[in-house]
Amino acid sequence: MIAIFASWLAADYACSREFIANHVETPFDFVHLDHSRLESELMKDGIDPEVYWNISRLTPALYRSGKEGADWLVKHEPQKLAAEGIEDRASYVLDNTIDIALRLSARKKVLRRPTSSTFPLKLMSPCVTIYRKADALSEVLGTVPGGVDVYGLYGTPSFDRTGYFWRILFEMDGRWTEGFVSGLDVSRQ
């Protein structure tokens, strides 16, 4: 159950190299949640945080790295599978996990957003400069190589209002890059 929320509710301190070096002894030690944020999100979705924590206490820990194709790891915790009371625990977990899934699904149906968050942009020339900010004087992140598909996220005036920039996104060699390009360098398709 923690896996549903873990990727975006990690405690900030748990992401530091120092914390990992000093406290992570098994793959499961990578999971450190920000309890306040998690409980706030649960309540927003109509989920009783205590039910969530009960499920967490009654089920084995899970871990899956962010690497593509990575396997799920299951922590072997025999006490959670003890025969005495297993049917009641399993029934509680199953019923409440289904309830949580239904609540999350219902919440998702209520949300409204555009059908797509990106749109195609055409580069006016090869090797267009990518900036960190919507400003030609900001740090240059690199260039967009010719021949790649470029997607726009949104357009914005520059900081000094003398130009226009597009927030773009493109993929090359399995890696996504995001930044700003001058409005003079692209045209909407």
C-alpha positions in Angstrom: 0.0 0.0 0.0 2.8 2.4 0.8 4.0 1.9 -2.8 1.0 3.9 -4.1 2.2 7.0 -2.3 6.0 6.5 -1.7 7.4 7.9 -4.9 5.9 11.4 -4.4 5.6 11.6 -0.6 9.2 10.8 0.4 10.5 12.8 3.3 13.0 15.4 2.0 15.8 14.4 4.4 15.6 10.7 3.1 16.8 11.8 -0.3 20.2 13.1 0.8 23.4 11.2 0.1 24.4 11.5 3.7 21.1 10.0 5.0 21.4 7.1 2.5 25.0 6.4 3.5 24.2 6.4 7.2 20.8 4.9 7.4 20.0 2.7 4.3 21.0 -0.9 5.0 18.4 -2.7 2.8 16.4 -1.7 -0.2 13.4 -1.2 2.1 15.2 1.5 4.1 14.9 3.8 1.0 11.2 4.2 1.9 10.8 7.1 4.4 7.5 8.9 4.0 6.6 12.4 5.1 3.8 11.4 7.4 2.2 14.8 7.5 2.0 15.2 3.7 0.8 11.6 3.3 -2.0 11.9 5.9 -3.1 15.2 4.3 -3.3 13.6 0.9 -5.2 10.6 2.3 -7.7 12.8 4.0 -8.1 14.9 0.8 -9.0 11.6 -1.0 -11.5 10.6 1.8 -9.3 7.9 3.1 -9.0 7.3 6.9 -5.2 7.6 7.6 -5.5 5.0 10.4 -6.9 2.4 8.0 -3.9 3.1 5.7 -1.5 2.7 8.6 -3.3 -0.5 9.7 -2.8 -2.0 6.2 0.8 -0.9 6.3 1.3 -2.7 9.6 -0.5 -5.9 8.5 1.3 -6.3 5.1 4.9 -7.0 4.2 7.0 -4.0 3.1 7.5 -3.5 -0.7 10.2 -1.8 -2.7 10.8 -1.1 -6.3 13.5 1.1 -7.6 12.7 3.7 -10.2 14.7 1.8 -12.9 12.6 0.7 -15.9 11.7 -3.0 -15.6 12.8 -3.3 -12.0 11.2 -6.1 -10.0 9.1 -5.5 -6.9 11.0 -6.7 -3.8 9.0 -8.1 -0.9 10.4 -8.0 2.7 10.1 -11.5 4.3 8.2 -10.7 7.6 6.9 -14.1 8.9 5.0 -12.5 11.8 2.7 -10.8 9.3 1.8 -14.2 7.9 1.3 -16.0 11.2 -1.6 -18.5 10.9 -3.4 -17.3 14.0 -5.9 -14.5 12.8 -4.6 -14.6 9.2 -8.1 -14.8 7.8 -9.3 -11.7 9.7 -6.2 -9.7 8.8 -6.4 -10.7 5.2 -10.1 -9.9 5.0 -9.4 -6.5 6.6 -6.6 -5.7 4.3 -8.4 -6.8 1.1 -11.7 -5.0 2.0 -10.0 -1.8 2.9 -7.5 -1.8 0.0 -10.4 -2.2 -2.4 -12.1 0.7 -0.7 -9.0 2.8 -1.0 -8.6 1.9 -4.7 -12.3 2.8 -5.3 -11.9 6.2 -3.5 -8.8 7.0 -5.5 -10.6 6.1 -8.7 -13.6 8.2 -7.8 -11.3 11.1 -6.9 -9.5 10.8 -10.2 -12.9 10.9 -12.1 -13.8 14.2 -10.4 -10.5 15.9 -11.5 -10.7 17.8 -14.8 -7.8 18.7 -17.0 -7.0 19.0 -20.7 -6.7 15.7 -22.5 -3.0 16.3 -23.1 -0.5 18.4 -21.2 1.8 18.8 -24.2 1.5 19.8 -27.9 3.9 19.4 -30.8 6.3 22.3 -31.6 8.3 22.5 -34.8 11.9 23.9 -34.6 12.7 26.6 -37.1 16.3 25.4 -37.4 18.5 22.6 -36.1 20.4 23.0 -32.8 18.1 25.5 -31.1 19.4 26.8 -27.7 17.7 25.6 -24.5 17.7 28.0 -21.5 17.1 27.3 -17.9 14.7 30.2 -17.6 12.4 32.2 -19.9 15.3 34.6 -20.5 18.0 34.6 -23.2 20.5 35.8 -20.6 19.8 32.8 -18.3 22.0 29.7 -18.1 22.2 27.7 -21.4 21.3 24.1 -20.8 22.4 22.9 -24.3 20.8 22.6 -27.7 17.9 20.6 -29.1 19.4 18.4 -31.8 17.8 18.4 -35.2 15.4 15.5 -35.9 13.9 15.0 -32.5 10.2 15.5 -31.6 9.7 18.6 -29.5 6.7 19.1 -27.3 5.5 22.3 -25.8 4.2 22.6 -22.3 3.3 26.3 -22.3 4.3 29.7 -23.6 5.3 32.7 -21.5 6.6 36.3 -21.9 10.3 36.7 -20.9 11.2 38.3 -17.6 12.0 41.6 -19.3 8.9 41.3 -21.6 11.0 41.8 -24.7 10.6 38.3 -25.9 8.5 35.1 -25.7 9.6 31.7 -24.7 8.2 28.1 -24.9 8.7 25.6 -22.1 9.6 22.5 -24.1 10.2 18.8 -23.5 12.0 16.2 -25.8 13.4 12.8 -25.5 16.8 11.6 -26.8 18.6 8.4 -26.0 16.0 7.4 -23.4 16.4 10.7 -21.4 13.9 13.5 -21.2 15.1 17.1 -21.3 13.1 20.2 -20.4 13.8 23.9 -20.7 12.9 27.1 -22.5 13.5 28.1 -26.1 12.9 31.4 -27.7 9.6 31.9 -29.4 11.5 33.0 -32.5 13.0 29.4 -32.8 9.7 27.4 -32.9 6.4 27.4 -34.6 3.2 25.6 -33.5 2.4 22.7 -35.8 
